[in-house]
Amino acid sequence: MGTSRRTVLAAAAATGLAAASAGTAHATAGTAHPTGGRKPVKELFGKLADGTRVHRWSLENGGTRLKVLSYGGIVQSLEIPDRRGRYANVSLGFDNIEDYVASSPYFGALIGRYGNRIDKGKFTLDGKAYQVDVNDGENSLHGGAKGFDKRVWDVEAFTSGSDVGLVLHYTSVDGEMGYPGTLRTKVTYTLTRHGDWRIDYEATTDKATVVNLTSHVYWNLAGEGSGSVYDHELQLAASRYTPVDKGLIPTGELAPVAGTPFDFRRTKSVGEDIREAHQQLLYGQGFDHNWVLDKGITAKPEPIAKLRDPSSGRTLKIATSEPGVQFYSGNFLDGTLVGTGGHIYRQGDALCLETQHFPDSPNQPKFPSTTLRPGQTYRSTTVHSFGR
Ligand code: BGC
């Protein structure tokens, strides 16, 4: 990426994102936060077919309420107040474990070992060819048919200073879904006293492998089940994106967003250009692309996205250490799922902003590398800050 820090800050300032510095961006307008941090509460959520118990943890801090499942590390509910203090669950999901197992399009889940697609599930590492699980046409998507979203994680709650949170562990054995190496994964969800939700990912391996972890929350800041997010206003600090072929595999090009529907450097609504007859929008049936963040890879999370729902006033700001973000406009929601609040989800009823390395990086030598070797630690951080 090679971008200097000065250029990063200049780019962020130009897009108006500079004020959204990680972890401090919470808008405190309006009433004081109703509650402080409390010790997370654990309850039984349901059982898998083999009898495995799935628990749900409830956390609250700085006005944000989070519910997390041991299955998939799923954010089952995330509630934040609107400008008048009224809470809504802004994350799509289900109210029962059976629907998560049978038909979830990754609602709220942790994604691994590899977020997004790998071309035909094939790659070569250190001269050795690997075939990973193919589950999306001829390609591999989000780690294969039984990725991290469908595994039961070990969960421990913590309180630390003014923070509350959960530490989630999952060990993926050598060869699982075709990936080499035993991968030990630790994900920490922290709710800060400002109500920010921070995710810290860590992983180590005992053989060279590839890793790209992310979180697949479907956001609707007006509340899940309330209708389309096309009125939400979005800003992304990215001057380029990675165009795809019809199987949604990157062509390898880093194309400028200037003059295309992909230009979110200045705030515009999600729906403004979504019906433009642009080949890339036909391929994705809307936005389903990786934006190349101007800041590049950073040691600390830096601001990259801002989302606002004008009707409720709720805002979400995202900061990340990652070089890319997949903006997916909920194109494949097709009216066949009934969500947490009892409403049907239809196309465009939510959007995802998945911080990540670029799709198909194992086959794209010019993309930042996703290789992890023994002795190295994979680290990635994303912070979600809410306001109103
Ligand atoms: C992908 C979409 C996919 C969705 C899951 C997104 O990250 O880019 O193509 O349909 O996840 O349902």
Boltz pocket constraint, residues with backbone or C-beta under 6 A from the ligand:
constraints:
  - pocket:
      binder: B
      contacts: [[A, 105], [A, 106], [A, 116], [A, 248], [A, 288], [A, 289], [A, 326], [A, 328], [A, 332], [A, 352], [A, 354]]
      max_distance: 6.0
